[in-house]
Amino acid sequence: DGGITQSPKYLFRKEGQNVTLSCEQNLNHDAMYWYRQDPGQGLRLIYYSQIVNDFQKGDIAEGYSVSREKKESFPLTVTSAQKNPTAFYLCASSTDLMNTEAFFGQGTRLTVV
Amino acid sequence: QKEVEQNSGPLSVPEGAIASLNCTYSDRGSQSFFWYRQYSGKSPELIMSIYSNGDKEDGRFTAQLNKASQYVSLLIRDSQPSDSATYLCAVNMNTGNQFYFGTGTSLTVIP
């Protein structure tokens, strides 16, 4: 079954901790994205990657880091520098960056405790 | 100026009516446009994509694009209670080749 898998579904982080959100896809898509969604707001782009070993900052990259060592995987680390990390995090992928449809994983809800 | 703007709603329509959702965008060179449906607590689900001026129909859904006016809309015919969700407009901007999303329009279909 092709798709995008995010894990975990729920994640709790203590103040000052780094946490890593997993995103794996078996759609053979080149492009992958991370978005953050807060209540009442749209999706805001954190990072995106067009190919392996290359990624670009989105609009709200501060306090986050990513890697793209494999085509299938695009993990997101939320660092302690991110002052307000509680949000719904969404990973997406598309065939490429140019005019193709993006499909989403089921999301990870991160809460700071 | 926001790149993609939608009326936040909420929009309420009776069951069986037509729901009309609207979106405007800032980048005149944008080439691809998408509508996603998002149920509460879930991730967005792609329901329509449109690339050319005019209408595109898929079942009860019709997307309309007017590039000259920088306007894209989604019509839902014969609205059902299961259509109650937030609808997100997304535009793939030429600038940076990124998807920009609107804040979404909340739709409630009243039985």
Contacts between the chains, C-beta under 8 A, distances in Angstrom:
chain1	res1	chain2	res2	distance
A	33	B	99	7.0
A	35	B	101	7.6
A	40	B	8	7.9
A	40	B	103	7.3
A	41	B	103	5.9
A	42	B	4	7.6
A	42	B	88	6.7
A	42	B	101	4.4
A	42	B	102	5.5
A	42	B	103	4.1
A	42	B	104	6.0
A	43	B	44	7.5
A	43	B	88	7.1
A	43	B	101	4.2
A	45	B	98	5.9
A	45	B	99	7.4
A	45	B	100	7.8
A	48	B	98	6.6
A	50	B	97	8.0
A	56	B	96	7.8
A	58	B	98	6.9
A	90	B	43	5.6
A	90	B	44	7.3
A	92	B	99	7.8
A	97	B	92	8.0
A	97	B	97	4.0
A	97	B	98	7.7
A	98	B	92	7.6
A	98	B	97	6.1
A	99	B	31	5.2
A	99	B	32	4.0
A	99	B	51	6.8
A	99	B	92	5.6
A	100	B	32	7.5
A	101	B	34	6.4
A	101	B	46	5.6
A	101	B	49	5.3
A	102	B	34	7.5
A	102	B	46	7.4
A	102	B	90	7.5
A	102	B	99	5.7
A	103	B	46	6.3
A	104	B	36	8.0
A	104	B	43	4.3
A	104	B	44	5.2
A	104	B	45	7.5
A	105	B	43	6.3
A	106	B	42	7.3
A	106	B	43	5.2
A	107	B	42	7.4
A	107	B	43	4.5
